[in-house]
Amino acid sequence: MRELDRERTNKLLNLIMEYELAGVVRYTHYSLMVTGPHRIPIVQFFQQQATESLLHAQQVGEILTGLEGHPSLSIASMEETNEHDLRAILTESLNHEKKALDLYKELLEVVEDGSIYIEEFARGMIGQEELHNIELKKMLRDYV
């Protein structure tokens, strides 16, 4: 095994944490904006996504502080079209999840062969983000 590049890992963990915290805001906002006959299950979906984003941010923060890093107080910038129809919200969500997937893939590359624990964490998060991408694509299927 090689030595873990803590500086690079911590910088990336902070970016991921900021991105996950932005997800909390994003998905909470979306849960408030959904209207229409299918509102209730979609609101529940977005509330679950917000809760999960917070959990991910906390998990990342625990790893970051375990590596003697300092968690950022910032959140990532958020794309918003200011269109609140369901298709627009789901499309923005898919874009957000694609970026999250890319960040976790980058984390895996940075920690590979340097930390089995963080490597496995990154792999698990990649799996979860891939699932989110699949779910959102299925939700958007009728709008394409």
C-alpha positions, 0 to 999 in steps of 0.5 A, a space after each residue: 500500500 502507498 501512503 495516503 495523500 492527506 492534503 489532497 484527500 481532505 481537500 476533496 472530502 471538503 468539496 464533497 461535504 459542501 456538495 452534500 450540504 448543498 443537496 440538503 438545501 436543494 432537496 428541501 427546496 424541491 420538496 416544498 416546490 412540488 405540486 400536482 396530483 403526484 405531490 405526496 410521494 414525490 415530496 417524500 422522495 425529496 425529503 428522503 434525499 435531503 435527509 440522506 444528503 445530510 447523513 452523507 455530509 456527516 459521514 464525510 465530515 467524520 472521515 475528514 476530521 479523523 484525518 485531522 482536516 477541518 470541515 468547511 462551513 460553506 456549501 457548494 453553489 447550486 444550479 437552479 433554473 427557477 423552473 419548478 415543474 416536475 421535469 425541471 426539478 428532476 432534471 436538476 436533481 439528475 445533474 446534481 447526482 451526476 456531479 456527486 457521482 463524479 466527486 465520489 469517483 474522484 475520491 476513490 482515485 485519490 485514496 485507492 491503495 492508500 486507505 482501505 476504509 476510505 476506499 470502501 466508503 467511496 465505493 459504497 457511495 458510488 453505488 448509492 449515487 449510481 442508484 440515485 442516477 438510475 432512479 431519477 432517469 426512470 422518473 424522467 423517462 415519461 418526460 423525454 
